Each structure stands twice: as C-alpha cells, then as structure tokens.
C-alpha cells in the first residue's frame, strides 16, 4: 500500500551563497498550490503551501522542530505554517474552503497573505552567508 504522506512536500532550508547585487536583497517567491518555493542571496527554501490560524487556547508545547514554522500577524493571531499546519488536519475537518486553497483568485485570502509574508521573512533571515 502506498502512503500519500510519503510523497508530501518537505520543508527545506538550504543555506548557500547565491548570485546577488551589493545594493539590493532580492527575494524570489513562487507560492504554488503544493509548496512555497523561494530563493534569496543566502538561501533556497521550500515549505508546504498551507497555513492554519490556531485558537488562543492552543499552545505549542516543547521545543520547536527543525521544520516548524509559526507566524504572528499584525492582529496578534498565531498561524501554524507548512508541515506544522498540515499535522493539524484531520479526516473530518472542513474548515478550509476549496476556494482559499486552490481558487484562481486566492491572492486576497488570509492564508495566502500568511504564506507570502512567511516566505519573505525566511528569505530575509541571516545566516553564515
């Protein structure tokens, strides 16, 4: 039996020196239906294209894993992003609409905004390069 979970998008943060100019910090993003892919002068990255706002009472316990991404928006709401958000999904869950996940005009949905700002934040992260 093939488990579809084995083929899900993985979270990767690969630090490396990429071509860039001295006077600008460019961040390239591709926010696709399955993954957010990005490149900056010091990194290439990828994470699953899914985010979920967590309820105020839900607190992450313990140390975050290497693939865990959380985003705090301007209203103070906390969002789990990527693999962390996917782990919150259950088979009887119907919170996310097809339109916000796969619609052609999903660009104005709160989830898309979180994915875009998370990608920009990751692209601007300092590292050894």
N, C-alpha and C positions, 0 to 999 in steps of 0.2 A: 504494500500500500504506500502510495506517495503522499507525504505530508506537505501541503502547500506552504506551511510555515517555514519549511526548509529553504524555500525559494523567495522569501520576503526580502525586501530591500534592507540592506545592512547599513549601520551608521559607521562612517569612516571619517576621520580627521587625519589627513596626511600632511605633515609639516614638510615643506621644501621651498627652495628658492625658485620663484617663477619670474619670467620676464616682466619688467615694470619700468616706469619712468621715475626719476628722482623727485619730481614735483607733484605727483598725484598718487593716490592709493585707490586703484580701481578694484571693484568687486563685481565679478560676473555671477549672475544667478540664473538658474533655469528651474522654475517652480513647476514641475511636471505633476501629472496625476499620481504617479507612484513614488516619486522622490524629489527632494530639493537638492540640486547639484550646484556647487559653487567653486569659484577659484578666486584667489587674491594673491598679492605678491609673495606671501609666505605660506600658502596653504591651498590644498584642494580638499573638498569635503562633500559628503553626501549623507542625507538622513531621510527616513520615510516621510512622505508628504501627508502628515496627519497631525492634528493638534486637538486637544480637548481641554476646555476650562474645567478646573477642579472645584468642587464645592468648598466653602470656607472651612468646614469641619474636617475635610480630608487633608491630612498632613503626611508628608513623606517621612518615613521613619528610617533611621540608619544612615549610613554613608551612601552618597550617590554613586552609581556605577559609571563606568567609562563611557557608556552610550546614553546616559540620562541627560535630558535637556529640559529645563524649565524656563518659562518666560513670564515676567511680571509686566502687565500692561500699564498704561497711564492711569487706569482706574484702580490699580492695586490688585486686580484679579490675577491669579496664578494659572498658567496653562502648562500642561504636560505636552511635550512636543516629540515627534518621531516615535521611536520604539517604546518609549515610556508611555505615550498616549495609546499606542496600539495594544499594549498589555492591559489597558483598562476596558477593552471591548469584550462584551460577552455575546453569546449567540442570540439572546433575547433583547438586545439593545436596539433601539430605534431613534436615538437622539440626533443622529446626523442625517441630513437630507441628501438625496442624490444630487440636488442642485448645488449644494455647498461643496460637495466632494468632486463631482465630475461635470458640472454645468459649464457651458462655454463662457458665461458671464459671472464666474465665481470670484472675480477680482475684487469685488466690494464686500465679500463676506468677512466676518471677523477672523475665521480660521486662516484665510489667505493672507490677511494682514499680519497675523502672528507668524506664519511661515516665512513671509518676506522679511520681516524685521529680525527674526531669529537668524536667518541666513546672512543678513547684513552684519549682525553682531558677531557671528562666527568668523566671517570674512575679515573683520577688523581686530581680531584677537591677536595679541602679542605672542611671539614665540622666539626661538633662538635665531630665526632668520629675519 
